[in-house]
């Protein structure tokens, strides 16, 4: 179970990233250390070569009469030079590093004149490289050779020309073995090889603690969520006093629980409302049919009972039709026929059709419409949308009240408003006004909510890629605003 948990995944990623980071660091460290050791060796052998070259130059220049005069090479001077040169190449100084450095002095033909005793064999420079030396250029080279103990190895070689009177007279070559550098680098690799996994394993301990500390609030959420049931949706998750993802997760869970609570409550209210709406016509039908069966009635009385029964069946049909329409919208099965529509004419037609219903309650229904607003849409569905809004306005507007439908457009949208002077509703309930299951205050005209009309209106609007909103204050009526795109985005 632990190996499938988020805690293990966090620990695994933590150790993986740490491993990659340490590998990169070790590679960089190895490169820097290698470069540093090579540089140190080059500094050492170049310094040694400079000292020997300076000694050679100084030997052949002698002060006479206040001037520096170059000595003539003869048997005595050459013999003395050889003795002095041997001392120079054998000089150990006090630096133990010089014990591993070898010096040889070559002539212009590349022949060895003087060298350190117990000199290792080093492959001579190529002729082209030696010609560069004779032109006065010094160089660093890595050459293969055989150490004093007979082992094959590599050497770092610094070759420096000694120039007198504008010409190369001697060539000083200082040789340093690279095996010490290789040994130091191998030791570094050995140390890193053991330190790297040890560091990762040791880092796993705080990694486990860090993962546990990070996921502790999540564990608390899980314990709370396990306690939440359909009967216990009032329970909330504790929100930590932080500003991180865990806080947002807790807030999201609480919002979800609140929506579920509202949804369950709304469904229960909806079931009660539907039961009431269906029970009323069923009871009326039952009473009428029982009366017709118990009594001998005239033809006119039977006709009245049947007409009343048809009216109650119409209520059934309206409720079922509304539920079927919402179900089709939910499943994206509602057929749409998008075409160019004269919205102004459509709104005038809907207003004219709803006027008799408004006049029945002595409500003034008027319209303020721009000329020729056209858009892409489904004519039948848009008629249903605005008929539902006007029906809702008429239903909850007092007698002698007013209803106004207005429309205007801009470059991208047509904006239609339906305003009334009805009973309105508290602002804190507006967020739920389009919920099909949300139960509005039943004290309103003795009715239990807005039915399904506003939910259908919202579904039609959203199917046209538009937006619908409502504004209201208790006792001051409603204003519904529908924004529809001029061109259907598809």
Buried (B, 14 or more C-beta within 10 A) or exposed (E): EEEEEEBBEBBBEBBEEBBEEBEEEBEEEBEEBBEEBBEEBBEBBBBBBBBBBEBBBEBBEEEEEEEEEEBEEEEEBEEEBEEBBBEBBEBEEEEEBBEEBBBBBBEBEBEEBBBBEEBBEBEBBEEEEBEBBBEEEBBEBEBEBBBEEEEEBBBBBBBBBBEEEEEBBBBBBBBBBBBEBBEBBEEBEEEBEEEBEEBBEEBBEEBBEBBEEBBEBBEBBEEBEEEBEEEEBEEEBEBBEEEEEBBEBBEEBBEEBEEEBBBBBBBEBBEEBBEEBBEEBEEBBEEBEEEBEEEEBEEEEEEEBEEBBEEBEEBBEBBEEBBEBBEEBEEEEBEEEBEEBBBBEBBBBBBEEBBEBBEEEEBBBEBEBEEEBBBBBBBEBBBBBBBBBBBBBBBBBBEEBBBBBBBEBEEEBBBBBBBBBBBBBEEEBBEBBBBBBBBBEEEBEEBBBBBBBBBBBBBBBEBBBBBBBBBBEEEBBBBBBBBBBBEBEE
